[in-house]
């Protein structure tokens, strides 16, 4: 079994109802040579994108219309056993972080987003994966 050796081997979907935040996260990822295969403005739309694109990682905000990012993390962990979730939010109180982790999130990153922290989180996920996703 080999580890993922390059950032662009990891398929990522970004979910945030803010066009600005979603665009910023995507830019950070692309600047670091990560492979963004899809994006969605809501958790409901994200489920369709996830089924179609089959990402390795979903990066999601918490506060969104319809379904929260925490509920999305729970749904992903129930329906897809091979997708990691990173929750990003300006809500960074301890109980919110614990709720996200309890819902199955692999990591929690507080807004404003720091590109290096995002990269470090993804590299940590890549190193925990058992085989190259290609």
N, C-alpha and C positions, 0 to 999 in steps of 0.2 A: 504494500500500500504506500502511496506517495502523497505528500502534502501538495496543496495548490501552490504552484511556484510563481505564478504571475497574477497581478491584480486583475487583468482583463479576462481571466478565466472564471472569475466570480460574477455571476449574473445577479443584478440588483434591481429592485423596484422601489421607487420613492413615492410615499403617500403623504400628502399634506394639502389641506384645503386652501392654504395661502399660495397663490401662484409665485409670489416673490420668494417665500421660504423654500418651496419645492425647487424652483429654478436655482437658488443659491446652493442647495444641497447637491443637485445634479452637477452644477459647475464645479464644486469642490471635488466631487467624485471623478468627473472626467479629467480635471486637471491633474489628478493623481493616477490617471490611467485605469480607473475602474470601469467596468462594463455595465452601464445603466441600460437595461433592456426594456424598461417601462416606467410609467408614472401614472398617478391617479389623484384626483382632487378630493376623493372621499373613500372611506373604507369599503362601501358598497361597490364602487367602481373598481377598487383595488382587487376585490375577489375575482372579478372577470379577468383582469390583467394577469393576476397570479396563475390562474388556471391555464391561460393561453401561453404565457412566457416561461413558466416553470423556473422562477428565480431560486437562487440559493439563499438570498438575504432580502428581507423587506425592511425598509427604514420608514417608520411611521411617526407622525405627530400624534398626540393624545386627543386634544380638543378639536373635534371635527363634527359636522352635522351627521345625522343618522346614527352612525355607529362610532364609538370612541376608538382611539388607537389601542387601548387596553382590551376592549372587546374584540378588535381585529386580531390582536396577538393571541387571545384565547382561541378564536376561530381557526387561525392558521395552525396552532399547535394541536387542535383537535383533528383537523382535516389533512394536514400535510406534516408528516413526521421528519421531513428532511429540509425544512426551511427555517432559517434563523431570523429572529426579529430583533431589530434595534429600535427602541422607543426614544424619540427626541421630543422634548417639551420644555416650555418655560415654567411649567409646574414642576418644581424640583424638591418639594417638601419630602421628607423621608417616607411618609405613608404612601405618597404617590409612586415613588421609586419602588418601594416594596410591593405595591399592588401590580406594577408593570412586570417586575421580576416574577411575582407569583402567577401572573397570567402566562408566563413562559418566555418573556423577553430575555434574550441573551445578554443585553446591555441596555443601559439608560444613559442618555447624553442630554445635559441641560442646555437650553438655548440661553444666550446666543451660541451658535454652533462654532466650535473650534475645529478647523480642518484637521489638525494633527490628531486631536482626540478621536475624530471620526475615522481617520485612517488607522489609528492604533486599534480601535474596536474591530474594524474589519480584518486587520492582520491577525488579531487574536482569534477571531472566528475561523479564518482560513487555516490557522495552525491546528485548530481543534478538529477540522474535518479530516476524515480518514483517508479519502482518496481524491485525486484530481477530478473536478466535476465535468471535465470535457468529455 
